[in-house]
Amino acid sequence: MNRPQQVPEPLTSGEVAHMLRVTPVTVARWADTGKLTSFRTLGGHRRFHRAEVEALLVPETVRTTSPGTG
């Protein structure tokens, strides 16, 4: 029997701000400028995908260095 795949809960602006150690205003600005992708709830609140936010926690040098290039 197939189990339904669990989809991670989206993050609020406050949760993202806490994870990235910035203010919720900064999170909103990043969403407005495209640094972060957000979507809105029916009530108009922003939500963010956990995987995208967690990717920002990885240092830039790790994200841009390909294997074998040092």
N, C-alpha and C positions, 0 to 999 in steps of 0.2 A: 504494500500500500504506500502510495506517495504521501509524504508529509508536506503540508504547505510551507513554502519557503518564507522565513521570517525576514521582513524588511525592517532595517534599523529605523528607529523613531527619529524624525527630524529634530534638529536643535533650534532652540529659540535664540534670539539676539543676545540675551543675557548669558546663556550657556556658552555661546561662541566667544563672547567677550571674556568670560572667565577662563576658558581654555587657552585663548591667545594672549591673555593678560593685557587687554585693551578695554576701552569703554564701549558700551553699546552704541554710542554715537559714532565711534570709529567703525564698528561693524556695519552700521547702516550706510556710512559713507563708502566703505569698500564695496558694498552691494550695489550702491548707486553708480559707482565707477567701473564695475565689472570685475574687481579683484576677487570677489566672492559671488557665487551664483546663489540666488535666493528665489523662493516662491512664496506666494501669499496664501494664508488660510482664508476661509470664507469670511472671517471677521476682519481681514486686512492685515493680519500680523505676519511678519517675515518669518520664514523657516529656512534652515540650511541643512545640506546633506553632510552627515558626519564624516564620510570618507574625504570629502573635499577639505573640510576644516582640519582633519587630522593630517592631511598632506601638507598643510602649511606649517605644521609642527616640526617637519623634517627640515634640517638645515639646507639652505639653497645649494651648497656645494655637494651634498649627497644626492639631491634631486637632479642636478644637471651633469654630474660626472658619469660617463658611461663605463661599464665594466672594462677593465684592462687598460684604461688610460691614466690611472693613478689618481 
